[in-house]
């Protein structure tokens, strides 16, 4: 089982599934469109802090996902028709 719900990023037009801190660390070592963008550097710092035990896995993964999204590497898909129906039912119950 993975630590997080997997996300797919696209590096050099190739998909890479990221589902753990180790996956995120590996992805951050690859060439990104902007290697010096502050969000990427912050993600690297957060991953290093996490691996050292000074930061939560959730915070580090969130920083990675934010950096990937900012650089256009992680494109979220719209929800499926079934998920939209489920959301509608859930809203009716609230």
HTML snippet that shows the backbone in 3Dmol.js (N, CA, C, O; Angstrom):
<script src="https://3Dmol.org/build/3Dmol-min.js"></script>
<div id="view" style="width:600px;height:400px;position:relative"></div>
<script>
const pdb = `
ATOM      1  N   UNK A   1       0.837  -1.178   0.000  1.00  0.00           N
ATOM      2  CA  UNK A   1       0.000   0.000   0.000  1.00  0.00           C
ATOM      3  C   UNK A   1       0.883   1.243   0.000  1.00  0.00           C
ATOM      4  O   UNK A   1       1.915   1.275   0.670  1.00  0.00           O
ATOM      5  N   UNK A   2       0.481   2.257  -0.745  1.00  0.00           N
ATOM      6  CA  UNK A   2       1.256   3.485  -0.816  1.00  0.00           C
ATOM      7  C   UNK A   2       0.926   4.382   0.369  1.00  0.00           C
ATOM      8  O   UNK A   2      -0.113   4.226   1.012  1.00  0.00           O
ATOM      9  N   UNK A   3       1.811   5.309   0.644  1.00  0.00           N
ATOM     10  CA  UNK A   3       1.620   6.224   1.765  1.00  0.00           C
ATOM     11  C   UNK A   3       0.565   7.285   1.453  1.00  0.00           C
ATOM     12  O   UNK A   3      -0.097   7.780   2.366  1.00  0.00           O
ATOM     13  N   UNK A   4       0.403   7.636   0.200  1.00  0.00           N
ATOM     14  CA  UNK A   4      -0.508   8.687  -0.222  1.00  0.00           C
ATOM     15  C   UNK A   4      -1.304   8.216  -1.429  1.00  0.00           C
ATOM     16  O   UNK A   4      -0.942   7.235  -2.079  1.00  0.00           O
ATOM     17  N   UNK A   5      -2.374   8.911  -1.720  1.00  0.00           N
ATOM     18  CA  UNK A   5      -3.074   8.642  -2.972  1.00  0.00           C
ATOM     19  C   UNK A   5      -2.104   9.049  -4.084  1.00  0.00           C
ATOM     20  O   UNK A   5      -1.652  10.193  -4.115  1.00  0.00           O
ATOM     21  N   UNK A   6      -1.783   8.140  -4.984  1.00  0.00           N
ATOM     22  CA  UNK A   6      -0.783   8.450  -6.015  1.00  0.00           C
ATOM     23  C   UNK A   6      -1.200   9.612  -6.902  1.00  0.00           C
ATOM     24  O   UNK A   6      -2.372   9.757  -7.250  1.00  0.00           O
ATOM     25  N   UNK A   7      -0.234  10.429  -7.257  1.00  0.00           N
ATOM     26  CA  UNK A   7      -0.444  11.473  -8.246  1.00  0.00           C
ATOM     27  C   UNK A   7       0.503  11.173  -9.404  1.00  0.00           C
ATOM     28  O   UNK A   7       1.549  10.552  -9.220  1.00  0.00           O
ATOM     29  N   UNK A   8       0.131  11.612 -10.569  1.00  0.00           N
ATOM     30  CA  UNK A   8       0.983  11.435 -11.740  1.00  0.00           C
ATOM     31  C   UNK A   8       1.502  12.797 -12.152  1.00  0.00           C
ATOM     32  O   UNK A   8       0.731  13.736 -12.350  1.00  0.00           O
ATOM     33  N   UNK A   9       2.812  12.897 -12.281  1.00  0.00           N
ATOM     34  CA  UNK A   9       3.421  14.110 -12.815  1.00  0.00           C
ATOM     35  C   UNK A   9       4.059  13.749 -14.148  1.00  0.00           C
ATOM     36  O   UNK A   9       4.312  12.579 -14.435  1.00  0.00           O
ATOM     37  N   UNK A  10       4.312  14.758 -14.946  1.00  0.00           N
ATOM     38  CA  UNK A  10       4.894  14.536 -16.263  1.00  0.00           C
ATOM     39  C   UNK A  10       6.221  15.278 -16.357  1.00  0.00           C
ATOM     40  O   UNK A  10       6.262  16.506 -16.441  1.00  0.00           O
ATOM     41  N   UNK A  11       7.307  14.506 -16.342  1.00  0.00           N
ATOM     42  CA  UNK A  11       8.647  15.047 -16.494  1.00  0.00           C
ATOM     43  C   UNK A  11       9.165  14.629 -17.859  1.00  0.00           C
ATOM     44  O   UNK A  11       9.180  13.443 -18.189  1.00  0.00           O
ATOM     45  N   UNK A  12       9.588  15.606 -18.649  1.00  0.00           N
ATOM     46  CA  UNK A  12      10.047  15.344 -20.022  1.00  0.00           C
ATOM     47  C   UNK A  12       8.995  14.576 -20.810  1.00  0.00           C
ATOM     48  O   UNK A  12       9.310  13.675 -21.587  1.00  0.00           O
ATOM     49  N   UNK A  13       7.734  14.953 -20.591  1.00  0.00           N
ATOM     50  CA  UNK A  13       6.576  14.358 -21.279  1.00  0.00           C
ATOM     51  C   UNK A  13       6.368  12.890 -20.948  1.00  0.00           C
ATOM     52  O   UNK A  13       5.626  12.198 -21.646  1.00  0.00           O
ATOM     53  N   UNK A  14       7.008  12.409 -19.902  1.00  0.00           N
ATOM     54  CA  UNK A  14       6.830  11.023 -19.472  1.00  0.00           C
ATOM     55  C   UNK A  14       6.124  11.015 -18.121  1.00  0.00           C
ATOM     56  O   UNK A  14       6.478  11.779 -17.223  1.00  0.00           O
ATOM     57  N   UNK A  15       5.126  10.149 -17.983  1.00  0.00           N
ATOM     58  CA  UNK A  15       4.421  10.100 -16.705  1.00  0.00           C
ATOM     59  C   UNK A  15       5.273   9.429 -15.628  1.00  0.00           C
ATOM     60  O   UNK A  15       6.010   8.479 -15.891  1.00  0.00           O
ATOM     61  N   UNK A  16       5.149   9.950 -14.420  1.00  0.00           N
ATOM     62  CA  UNK A  16       5.825   9.375 -13.264  1.00  0.00           C
ATOM     63  C   UNK A  16       4.829   9.372 -12.110  1.00  0.00           C
ATOM     64  O   UNK A  16       4.317  10.420 -11.717  1.00  0.00           O
ATOM     65  N   UNK A  17       4.560   8.187 -11.573  1.00  0.00           N
ATOM     66  CA  UNK A  17       3.639   8.096 -10.452  1.00  0.00           C
ATOM     67  C   UNK A  17       4.404   8.367  -9.160  1.00  0.00           C
ATOM     68  O   UNK A  17       5.472   7.803  -8.920  1.00  0.00           O
ATOM     69  N   UNK A  18       3.838   9.235  -8.344  1.00  0.00           N
ATOM     70  CA  UNK A  18       4.445   9.602  -7.071  1.00  0.00           C
ATOM     71  C   UNK A  18       3.439   9.272  -5.973  1.00  0.00           C
ATOM     72  O   UNK A  18       2.342   9.828  -5.936  1.00  0.00           O
ATOM     73  N   UNK A  19       3.827   8.356  -5.075  1.00  0.00           N
ATOM     74  CA  UNK A  19       2.908   7.912  -4.025  1.00  0.00           C
ATOM     75  C   UNK A  19       3.577   7.831  -2.663  1.00  0.00           C
ATOM     76  O   UNK A  19       2.985   7.323  -1.711  1.00  0.00           O
ATOM     77  N   UNK A  20       4.808   8.326  -2.559  1.00  0.00           N
ATOM     78  CA  UNK A  20       5.518   8.257  -1.276  1.00  0.00           C
ATOM     79  C   UNK A  20       6.545   9.378  -1.226  1.00  0.00           C
ATOM     80  O   UNK A  20       6.815  10.045  -2.225  1.00  0.00           O
ATOM     81  N   UNK A  21       7.102   9.566  -0.056  1.00  0.00           N
ATOM     82  CA  UNK A  21       8.164  10.567   0.104  1.00  0.00           C
ATOM     83  C   UNK A  21       9.387  10.164  -0.724  1.00  0.00           C
ATOM     84  O   UNK A  21      10.045  11.022  -1.314  1.00  0.00           O
ATOM     85  N   UNK A  22       9.690   8.885  -0.771  1.00  0.00           N
ATOM     86  CA  UNK A  22      10.824   8.413  -1.583  1.00  0.00           C
ATOM     87  C   UNK A  22      10.589   8.710  -3.060  1.00  0.00           C
ATOM     88  O   UNK A  22      11.509   9.130  -3.761  1.00  0.00           O
ATOM     89  N   UNK A  23       9.364   8.494  -3.537  1.00  0.00           N
ATOM     90  CA  UNK A  23       9.036   8.819  -4.932  1.00  0.00           C
ATOM     91  C   UNK A  23       9.201  10.316  -5.190  1.00  0.00           C
ATOM     92  O   UNK A  23       9.738  10.723  -6.219  1.00  0.00           O
ATOM     93  N   UNK A  24       8.733  11.124  -4.245  1.00  0.00           N
ATOM     94  CA  UNK A  24       8.830  12.580  -4.393  1.00  0.00           C
ATOM     95  C   UNK A  24      10.293  13.015  -4.425  1.00  0.00           C
ATOM     96  O   UNK A  24      10.673  13.864  -5.232  1.00  0.00           O
ATOM     97  N   UNK A  25      11.111  12.438  -3.550  1.00  0.00           N
ATOM     98  CA  UNK A  25      12.540  12.773  -3.538  1.00  0.00           C
ATOM     99  C   UNK A  25      13.188  12.417  -4.873  1.00  0.00           C
ATOM    100  O   UNK A  25      13.998  13.178  -5.402  1.00  0.00           O
ATOM    101  N   UNK A  26      12.827  11.267  -5.405  1.00  0.00           N
ATOM    102  CA  UNK A  26      13.371  10.841  -6.699  1.00  0.00           C
ATOM    103  C   UNK A  26      12.930  11.794  -7.812  1.00  0.00           C
ATOM    104  O   UNK A  26      13.728  12.154  -8.678  1.00  0.00           O
ATOM    105  N   UNK A  27      11.666  12.198  -7.787  1.00  0.00           N
ATOM    106  CA  UNK A  27      11.142  13.107  -8.809  1.00  0.00           C
ATOM    107  C   UNK A  27      11.820  14.476  -8.736  1.00  0.00           C
ATOM    108  O   UNK A  27      12.069  15.101  -9.767  1.00  0.00           O
ATOM    109  N   UNK A  28      12.115  14.936  -7.534  1.00  0.00           N
ATOM    110  CA  UNK A  28      12.765  16.238  -7.373  1.00  0.00           C
ATOM    111  C   UNK A  28      14.209  16.239  -7.876  1.00  0.00           C
ATOM    112  O   UNK A  28      14.775  17.305  -8.117  1.00  0.00           O
ATOM    113  N   UNK A  29      14.803  15.074  -8.036  1.00  0.00           N
ATOM    114  CA  UNK A  29      16.165  14.973  -8.560  1.00  0.00           C
ATOM    115  C   UNK A  29      16.197  15.064 -10.085  1.00  0.00           C
ATOM    116  O   UNK A  29      17.258  15.259 -10.679  1.00  0.00           O
ATOM    117  N   UNK A  30      15.036  14.923 -10.711  1.00  0.00           N
ATOM    118  CA  UNK A  30      14.952  14.983 -12.172  1.00  0.00           C
ATOM    119  C   UNK A  30      14.928  16.440 -12.626  1.00  0.00           C
ATOM    120  O   UNK A  30      14.642  17.329 -11.824  1.00  0.00           O
ATOM    121  N   UNK A  31      15.224  16.697 -13.901  1.00  0.00           N
ATOM    122  CA  UNK A  31      15.132  18.070 -14.411  1.00  0.00           C
ATOM    123  C   UNK A  31      13.677  18.556 -14.432  1.00  0.00           C
ATOM    124  O   UNK A  31      12.793  17.882 -14.961  1.00  0.00           O
ATOM    125  N   UNK A  32      13.450  19.721 -13.857  1.00  0.00           N
ATOM    126  CA  UNK A  32      12.144  20.372 -13.857  1.00  0.00           C
ATOM    127  C   UNK A  32      12.229  21.594 -14.759  1.00  0.00           C
ATOM    128  O   UNK A  32      13.327  22.079 -15.032  1.00  0.00           O
ATOM    129  N   UNK A  33      11.086  22.103 -15.230  1.00  0.00           N
ATOM    130  CA  UNK A  33      11.129  23.292 -16.101  1.00  0.00           C
ATOM    131  C   UNK A  33      11.898  24.455 -15.466  1.00  0.00           C
ATOM    132  O   UNK A  33      12.681  25.125 -16.139  1.00  0.00           O
ATOM    133  N   UNK A  34      11.671  24.690 -14.169  1.00  0.00           N
ATOM    134  CA  UNK A  34      12.395  25.745 -13.461  1.00  0.00           C
ATOM    135  C   UNK A  34      13.016  25.132 -12.208  1.00  0.00           C
ATOM    136  O   UNK A  34      12.334  24.909 -11.209  1.00  0.00           O
ATOM    137  N   UNK A  35      14.290  24.870 -12.275  1.00  0.00           N
ATOM    138  CA  UNK A  35      14.986  24.197 -11.179  1.00  0.00           C
ATOM    139  C   UNK A  35      15.119  25.093  -9.944  1.00  0.00           C
ATOM    140  O   UNK A  35      15.231  24.588  -8.826  1.00  0.00           O
ATOM    141  N   UNK A  36      15.108  26.420 -10.134  1.00  0.00           N
ATOM    142  CA  UNK A  36      15.336  27.345  -9.029  1.00  0.00           C
ATOM    143  C   UNK A  36      14.064  28.005  -8.503  1.00  0.00           C
ATOM    144  O   UNK A  36      14.139  28.937  -7.703  1.00  0.00           O
ATOM    145  N   UNK A  37      12.916  27.539  -8.936  1.00  0.00           N
ATOM    146  CA  UNK A  37      11.654  28.126  -8.465  1.00  0.00           C
ATOM    147  C   UNK A  37      11.532  27.882  -6.955  1.00  0.00           C
ATOM    148  O   UNK A  37      11.791  26.774  -6.487  1.00  0.00           O
ATOM    149  N   UNK A  38      11.140  28.912  -6.191  1.00  0.00           N
ATOM    150  CA  UNK A  38      11.057  28.775  -4.736  1.00  0.00           C
ATOM    151  C   UNK A  38      10.201  27.600  -4.255  1.00  0.00           C
ATOM    152  O   UNK A  38      10.550  26.958  -3.264  1.00  0.00           O
ATOM    153  N   UNK A  39       9.108  27.310  -4.924  1.00  0.00           N
ATOM    154  CA  UNK A  39       8.253  26.202  -4.480  1.00  0.00           C
ATOM    155  C   UNK A  39       8.966  24.859  -4.615  1.00  0.00           C
ATOM    156  O   UNK A  39       8.782  23.981  -3.771  1.00  0.00           O
ATOM    157  N   UNK A  40       9.771  24.682  -5.652  1.00  0.00           N
ATOM    158  CA  UNK A  40      10.530  23.441  -5.808  1.00  0.00           C
ATOM    159  C   UNK A  40      11.610  23.338  -4.737  1.00  0.00           C
ATOM    160  O   UNK A  40      11.807  22.277  -4.144  1.00  0.00           O
ATOM    161  N   UNK A  41      12.303  24.437  -4.496  1.00  0.00           N
ATOM    162  CA  UNK A  41      13.341  24.436  -3.467  1.00  0.00           C
ATOM    163  C   UNK A  41      12.740  24.177  -2.090  1.00  0.00           C
ATOM    164  O   UNK A  41      13.345  23.490  -1.268  1.00  0.00           O
ATOM    165  N   UNK A  42      11.554  24.723  -1.834  1.00  0.00           N
ATOM    166  CA  UNK A  42      10.877  24.480  -0.564  1.00  0.00           C
ATOM    167  C   UNK A  42      10.458  23.008  -0.459  1.00  0.00           C
ATOM    168  O   UNK A  42      10.556  22.412   0.613  1.00  0.00           O
ATOM    169  N   UNK A  43       9.996  22.430  -1.557  1.00  0.00           N
ATOM    170  CA  UNK A  43       9.629  21.004  -1.551  1.00  0.00           C
ATOM    171  C   UNK A  43      10.851  20.141  -1.239  1.00  0.00           C
ATOM    172  O   UNK A  43      10.755  19.181  -0.475  1.00  0.00           O
ATOM    173  N   UNK A  44      11.983  20.476  -1.821  1.00  0.00           N
ATOM    174  CA  UNK A  44      13.224  19.734  -1.537  1.00  0.00           C
ATOM    175  C   UNK A  44      13.560  19.838  -0.051  1.00  0.00           C
ATOM    176  O   UNK A  44      13.889  18.838   0.587  1.00  0.00           O
ATOM    177  N   UNK A  45      13.476  21.051   0.497  1.00  0.00           N
ATOM    178  CA  UNK A  45      13.778  21.255   1.913  1.00  0.00           C
ATOM    179  C   UNK A  45      12.819  20.462   2.795  1.00  0.00           C
ATOM    180  O   UNK A  45      13.237  19.830   3.766  1.00  0.00           O
ATOM    181  N   UNK A  46      11.534  20.496   2.455  1.00  0.00           N
ATOM    182  CA  UNK A  46      10.529  19.789   3.251  1.00  0.00           C
ATOM    183  C   UNK A  46      10.748  18.278   3.192  1.00  0.00           C
ATOM    184  O   UNK A  46      10.619  17.593   4.207  1.00  0.00           O
ATOM    185  N   UNK A  47      11.077  17.758   2.012  1.00  0.00           N
ATOM    186  CA  UNK A  47      11.339  16.319   1.870  1.00  0.00           C
ATOM    187  C   UNK A  47      12.557  15.937   2.726  1.00  0.00           C
ATOM    188  O   UNK A  47      12.533  14.922   3.421  1.00  0.00           O
ATOM    189  N   UNK A  48      13.615  16.747   2.673  1.00  0.00           N
ATOM    190  CA  UNK A  48      14.805  16.475   3.483  1.00  0.00           C
ATOM    191  C   UNK A  48      14.470  16.516   4.979  1.00  0.00           C
ATOM    192  O   UNK A  48      14.939  15.675   5.746  1.00  0.00           O
ATOM    193  N   UNK A  49      13.655  17.498   5.389  1.00  0.00           N
ATOM    194  CA  UNK A  49      13.247  17.596   6.793  1.00  0.00           C
ATOM    195  C   UNK A  49      12.416  16.381   7.195  1.00  0.00           C
ATOM    196  O   UNK A  49      12.558  15.862   8.302  1.00  0.00           O
ATOM    197  N   UNK A  50      11.566  15.938   6.307  1.00  0.00           N
ATOM    198  CA  UNK A  50      10.733  14.764   6.568  1.00  0.00           C
ATOM    199  C   UNK A  50      11.601  13.527   6.748  1.00  0.00           C
ATOM    200  O   UNK A  50      11.414  12.754   7.688  1.00  0.00           O
ATOM    201  N   UNK A  51      12.548  13.349   5.840  1.00  0.00           N
ATOM    202  CA  UNK A  51      13.432  12.186   5.925  1.00  0.00           C
ATOM    203  C   UNK A  51      14.284  12.210   7.196  1.00  0.00           C
ATOM    204  O   UNK A  51      14.692  11.164   7.700  1.00  0.00           O
ATOM    205  N   UNK A  52      14.546  13.412   7.705  1.00  0.00           N
ATOM    206  CA  UNK A  52      15.314  13.542   8.945  1.00  0.00           C
ATOM    207  C   UNK A  52      14.420  13.420  10.185  1.00  0.00           C
ATOM    208  O   UNK A  52      14.908  13.411  11.315  1.00  0.00           O
ATOM    209  N   UNK A  53      13.114  13.326   9.959  1.00  0.00           N
ATOM    210  CA  UNK A  53      12.184  13.175  11.069  1.00  0.00           C
ATOM    211  C   UNK A  53      11.729  14.476  11.701  1.00  0.00           C
ATOM    212  O   UNK A  53      11.208  14.474  12.817  1.00  0.00           O
ATOM    213  N   UNK A  54      11.920  15.596  10.997  1.00  0.00           N
ATOM    214  CA  UNK A  54      11.573  16.904  11.554  1.00  0.00           C
ATOM    215  C   UNK A  54      10.335  17.518  10.929  1.00  0.00           C
ATOM    216  O   UNK A  54       9.985  18.656  11.244  1.00  0.00           O
ATOM    217  N   UNK A  55       9.671  16.792  10.056  1.00  0.00           N
ATOM    218  CA  UNK A  55       8.515  17.323   9.332  1.00  0.00           C
ATOM    219  C   UNK A  55       7.573  16.157   9.041  1.00  0.00           C
ATOM    220  O   UNK A  55       8.023  15.030   8.833  1.00  0.00           O
ATOM    221  N   UNK A  56       6.289  16.421   9.026  1.00  0.00           N
ATOM    222  CA  UNK A  56       5.336  15.341   8.751  1.00  0.00           C
ATOM    223  C   UNK A  56       5.377  14.945   7.278  1.00  0.00           C
ATOM    224  O   UNK A  56       5.709  15.751   6.409  1.00  0.00           O
ATOM    225  N   UNK A  57       5.036  13.701   7.024  1.00  0.00           N
ATOM    226  CA  UNK A  57       4.966  13.204   5.650  1.00  0.00           C
ATOM    227  C   UNK A  57       3.920  13.986   4.863  1.00  0.00           C
ATOM    228  O   UNK A  57       4.135  14.315   3.697  1.00  0.00           O
ATOM    229  N   UNK A  58       2.796  14.282   5.497  1.00  0.00           N
ATOM    230  CA  UNK A  58       1.715  14.989   4.817  1.00  0.00           C
ATOM    231  C   UNK A  58       2.153  16.383   4.374  1.00  0.00           C
ATOM    232  O   UNK A  58       1.860  16.795   3.252  1.00  0.00           O
ATOM    233  N   UNK A  59       2.852  17.110   5.244  1.00  0.00           N
ATOM    234  CA  UNK A  59       3.309  18.456   4.891  1.00  0.00           C
ATOM    235  C   UNK A  59       4.325  18.415   3.758  1.00  0.00           C
ATOM    236  O   UNK A  59       4.270  19.240   2.846  1.00  0.00           O
ATOM    237  N   UNK A  60       5.247  17.469   3.808  1.00  0.00           N
ATOM    238  CA  UNK A  60       6.264  17.355   2.764  1.00  0.00           C
ATOM    239  C   UNK A  60       5.636  16.972   1.429  1.00  0.00           C
ATOM    240  O   UNK A  60       6.002  17.517   0.388  1.00  0.00           O
ATOM    241  N   UNK A  61       4.685  16.027   1.460  1.00  0.00           N
ATOM    242  CA  UNK A  61       4.044  15.611   0.213  1.00  0.00           C
ATOM    243  C   UNK A  61       3.206  16.753  -0.359  1.00  0.00           C
ATOM    244  O   UNK A  61       3.168  16.949  -1.573  1.00  0.00           O
ATOM    245  N   UNK A  62       2.539  17.502   0.509  1.00  0.00           N
ATOM    246  CA  UNK A  62       1.746  18.649   0.053  1.00  0.00           C
ATOM    247  C   UNK A  62       2.640  19.696  -0.610  1.00  0.00           C
ATOM    248  O   UNK A  62       2.260  20.278  -1.626  1.00  0.00           O
ATOM    249  N   UNK A  63       3.827  19.940  -0.043  1.00  0.00           N
ATOM    250  CA  UNK A  63       4.763  20.893  -0.644  1.00  0.00           C
ATOM    251  C   UNK A  63       5.219  20.407  -2.018  1.00  0.00           C
ATOM    252  O   UNK A  63       5.343  21.193  -2.957  1.00  0.00           O
ATOM    253  N   UNK A  64       5.467  19.102  -2.121  1.00  0.00           N
ATOM    254  CA  UNK A  64       5.859  18.532  -3.415  1.00  0.00           C
ATOM    255  C   UNK A  64       4.738  18.703  -4.438  1.00  0.00           C
ATOM    256  O   UNK A  64       4.973  19.147  -5.562  1.00  0.00           O
ATOM    257  N   UNK A  65       3.517  18.347  -4.036  1.00  0.00           N
ATOM    258  CA  UNK A  65       2.375  18.436  -4.959  1.00  0.00           C
ATOM    259  C   UNK A  65       2.145  19.887  -5.397  1.00  0.00           C
ATOM    260  O   UNK A  65       1.848  20.136  -6.565  1.00  0.00           O
ATOM    261  N   UNK A  66       2.279  20.840  -4.480  1.00  0.00           N
ATOM    262  CA  UNK A  66       2.116  22.250  -4.822  1.00  0.00           C
ATOM    263  C   UNK A  66       3.169  22.705  -5.828  1.00  0.00           C
ATOM    264  O   UNK A  66       2.858  23.428  -6.774  1.00  0.00           O
ATOM    265  N   UNK A  67       4.409  22.282  -5.621  1.00  0.00           N
ATOM    266  CA  UNK A  67       5.487  22.656  -6.543  1.00  0.00           C
ATOM    267  C   UNK A  67       5.254  22.063  -7.928  1.00  0.00           C
ATOM    268  O   UNK A  67       5.443  22.740  -8.939  1.00  0.00           O
ATOM    269  N   UNK A  68       4.848  20.811  -7.971  1.00  0.00           N
ATOM    270  CA  UNK A  68       4.593  20.156  -9.259  1.00  0.00           C
ATOM    271  C   UNK A  68       3.423  20.818  -9.981  1.00  0.00           C
ATOM    272  O   UNK A  68       3.468  21.009 -11.196  1.00  0.00           O
ATOM    273  N   UNK A  69       2.386  21.164  -9.242  1.00  0.00           N
ATOM    274  CA  UNK A  69       1.223  21.825  -9.847  1.00  0.00           C
ATOM    275  C   UNK A  69       1.609  23.197 -10.371  1.00  0.00           C
ATOM    276  O   UNK A  69       1.214  23.575 -11.474  1.00  0.00           O
ATOM    277  N   UNK A  70       2.374  23.940  -9.592  1.00  0.00           N
ATOM    278  CA  UNK A  70       2.791  25.291 -10.000  1.00  0.00           C
ATOM    279  C   UNK A  70       3.589  25.267 -11.299  1.00  0.00           C
ATOM    280  O   UNK A  70       3.476  26.181 -12.116  1.00  0.00           O
ATOM    281  N   UNK A  71       4.385  24.238 -11.488  1.00  0.00           N
ATOM    282  CA  UNK A  71       5.202  24.161 -12.702  1.00  0.00           C
ATOM    283  C   UNK A  71       4.495  23.428 -13.846  1.00  0.00           C
ATOM    284  O   UNK A  71       5.092  23.187 -14.895  1.00  0.00           O
ATOM    285  N   UNK A  72       3.236  23.080 -13.642  1.00  0.00           N
ATOM    286  CA  UNK A  72       2.470  22.434 -14.705  1.00  0.00           C
ATOM    287  C   UNK A  72       2.800  20.968 -14.908  1.00  0.00           C
ATOM    288  O   UNK A  72       2.490  20.397 -15.953  1.00  0.00           O
ATOM    289  N   UNK A  73       3.427  20.354 -13.915  1.00  0.00           N
ATOM    290  CA  UNK A  73       3.797  18.944 -14.036  1.00  0.00           C
ATOM    291  C   UNK A  73       2.680  18.016 -13.571  1.00  0.00           C
ATOM    292  O   UNK A  73       2.613  16.858 -13.983  1.00  0.00           O
ATOM    293  N   UNK A  74       1.812  18.526 -12.718  1.00  0.00           N
ATOM    294  CA  UNK A  74       0.694  17.730 -12.186  1.00  0.00           C
ATOM    295  C   UNK A  74      -0.593  18.398 -12.628  1.00  0.00           C
ATOM    296  O   UNK A  74      -0.942  19.488 -12.175  1.00  0.00           O
ATOM    297  N   UNK A  75      -1.279  17.723 -13.513  1.00  0.00           N
ATOM    298  CA  UNK A  75      -2.544  18.241 -14.014  1.00  0.00           C
ATOM    299  C   UNK A  75      -3.662  17.388 -13.441  1.00  0.00           C
ATOM    300  O   UNK A  75      -3.750  16.193 -13.724  1.00  0.00           O
ATOM    301  N   UNK A  76      -4.513  18.004 -12.635  1.00  0.00           N
ATOM    302  CA  UNK A  76      -5.599  17.262 -12.024  1.00  0.00           C
ATOM    303  C   UNK A  76      -6.691  17.022 -13.052  1.00  0.00           C
ATOM    304  O   UNK A  76      -7.070  17.916 -13.808  1.00  0.00           O
ATOM    305  N   UNK A  77      -7.180  15.803 -13.061  1.00  0.00           N
ATOM    306  CA  UNK A  77      -8.260  15.437 -13.964  1.00  0.00           C
ATOM    307  C   UNK A  77      -9.584  15.861 -13.352  1.00  0.00           C
ATOM    308  O   UNK A  77      -9.736  15.849 -12.131  1.00  0.00           O
ATOM    309  N   UNK A  78     -10.552  16.238 -14.195  1.00  0.00           N
ATOM    310  CA  UNK A  78     -11.870  16.561 -13.643  1.00  0.00           C
ATOM    311  C   UNK A  78     -12.506  15.297 -13.059  1.00  0.00           C
ATOM    312  O   UNK A  78     -12.199  14.190 -13.502  1.00  0.00           O
ATOM    313  N   UNK A  79     -13.385  15.452 -12.073  1.00  0.00           N
ATOM    314  CA  UNK A  79     -14.013  14.273 -11.472  1.00  0.00           C
ATOM    315  C   UNK A  79     -14.852  13.508 -12.490  1.00  0.00           C
ATOM    316  O   UNK A  79     -15.427  14.097 -13.405  1.00  0.00           O
ATOM    317  N   UNK A  80     -14.913  12.195 -12.319  1.00  0.00           N
ATOM    318  CA  UNK A  80     -15.703  11.351 -13.216  1.00  0.00           C
ATOM    319  C   UNK A  80     -17.195  11.604 -12.997  1.00  0.00           C
ATOM    320  O   UNK A  80     -17.590  12.221 -12.008  1.00  0.00           O
ATOM    321  N   UNK A  81     -18.005  11.127 -13.918  1.00  0.00           N
ATOM    322  CA  UNK A  81     -19.459  11.294 -13.801  1.00  0.00           C
ATOM    323  C   UNK A  81     -19.969  10.615 -12.528  1.00  0.00           C
ATOM    324  O   UNK A  81     -20.841  11.152 -11.845  1.00  0.00           O
ATOM    325  N   UNK A  82     -19.435   9.452 -12.213  1.00  0.00           N
ATOM    326  CA  UNK A  82     -19.848   8.733 -11.006  1.00  0.00           C
ATOM    327  C   UNK A  82     -19.499   9.501  -9.745  1.00  0.00           C
ATOM    328  O   UNK A  82     -20.290   9.550  -8.804  1.00  0.00           O
ATOM    329  N   UNK A  83     -18.315  10.102  -9.722  1.00  0.00           N
ATOM    330  CA  UNK A  83     -17.904  10.872  -8.549  1.00  0.00           C
ATOM    331  C   UNK A  83     -18.766  12.123  -8.397  1.00  0.00           C
ATOM    332  O   UNK A  83     -19.089  12.521  -7.278  1.00  0.00           O
ATOM    333  N   UNK A  84     -19.138  12.741  -9.511  1.00  0.00           N
ATOM    334  CA  UNK A  84     -20.025  13.913  -9.450  1.00  0.00           C
ATOM    335  C   UNK A  84     -21.372  13.519  -8.849  1.00  0.00           C
ATOM    336  O   UNK A  84     -21.928  14.258  -8.037  1.00  0.00           O
ATOM    337  N   UNK A  85     -21.902  12.354  -9.242  1.00  0.00           N
ATOM    338  CA  UNK A  85     -23.170  11.886  -8.685  1.00  0.00           C
ATOM    339  C   UNK A  85     -23.025  11.631  -7.192  1.00  0.00           C
ATOM    340  O   UNK A  85     -23.893  12.012  -6.406  1.00  0.00           O
ATOM    341  N   UNK A  86     -21.940  10.994  -6.804  1.00  0.00           N
ATOM    342  CA  UNK A  86     -21.680  10.705  -5.405  1.00  0.00           C
ATOM    343  C   UNK A  86     -21.599  11.997  -4.603  1.00  0.00           C
ATOM    344  O   UNK A  86     -22.150  12.080  -3.506  1.00  0.00           O
ATOM    345  N   UNK A  87     -20.914  13.012  -5.144  1.00  0.00           N
ATOM    346  CA  UNK A  87     -20.824  14.308  -4.467  1.00  0.00           C
ATOM    347  C   UNK A  87     -22.202  14.936  -4.286  1.00  0.00           C
ATOM    348  O   UNK A  87     -22.485  15.543  -3.253  1.00  0.00           O
ATOM    349  N   UNK A  88     -23.056  14.786  -5.298  1.00  0.00           N
ATOM    350  CA  UNK A  88     -24.411  15.315  -5.212  1.00  0.00           C
ATOM    351  C   UNK A  88     -25.203  14.641  -4.105  1.00  0.00           C
ATOM    352  O   UNK A  88     -25.910  15.307  -3.349  1.00  0.00           O
ATOM    353  N   UNK A  89     -25.088  13.312  -4.008  1.00  0.00           N
ATOM    354  CA  UNK A  89     -25.784  12.568  -2.961  1.00  0.00           C
ATOM    355  C   UNK A  89     -25.252  12.985  -1.588  1.00  0.00           C
ATOM    356  O   UNK A  89     -26.032  13.177  -0.655  1.00  0.00           O
ATOM    357  N   UNK A  90     -23.945  13.124  -1.461  1.00  0.00           N
ATOM    358  CA  UNK A  90     -23.345  13.525  -0.189  1.00  0.00           C
ATOM    359  C   UNK A  90     -23.830  14.911   0.232  1.00  0.00           C
ATOM    360  O   UNK A  90     -24.100  15.142   1.411  1.00  0.00           O
ATOM    361  N   UNK A  91     -23.942  15.835  -0.726  1.00  0.00           N
ATOM    362  CA  UNK A  91     -24.435  17.173  -0.408  1.00  0.00           C
ATOM    363  C   UNK A  91     -25.874  17.131   0.063  1.00  0.00           C
ATOM    364  O   UNK A  91     -26.254  17.876   0.967  1.00  0.00           O
ATOM    365  N   UNK A  92     -26.692  16.256  -0.547  1.00  0.00           N
ATOM    366  CA  UNK A  92     -28.096  16.134  -0.146  1.00  0.00           C
ATOM    367  C   UNK A  92     -28.225  15.624   1.287  1.00  0.00           C
ATOM    368  O   UNK A  92     -29.183  15.956   1.985  1.00  0.00           O
ATOM    369  N   UNK A  93     -27.257  14.816   1.724  1.00  0.00           N
ATOM    370  CA  UNK A  93     -27.301  14.251   3.071  1.00  0.00           C
ATOM    371  C   UNK A  93     -26.895  15.248   4.133  1.00  0.00           C
ATOM    372  O   UNK A  93     -27.190  15.051   5.311  1.00  0.00           O
ATOM    373  N   UNK A  94     -26.228  16.308   3.740  1.00  0.00           N
ATOM    374  CA  UNK A  94     -25.738  17.293   4.721  1.00  0.00           C
ATOM    375  C   UNK A  94     -26.762  18.325   5.033  1.00  0.00           C
ATOM    376  O   UNK A  94     -26.509  19.222   5.837  1.00  0.00           O
TER     377      UNK A  94
END
`;
const viewer = $3Dmol.createViewer("view");
viewer.addModel(pdb, "pdb");
viewer.setStyle({}, {cartoon: {color: "spectrum"}});
viewer.zoomTo();
viewer.render();
</script>
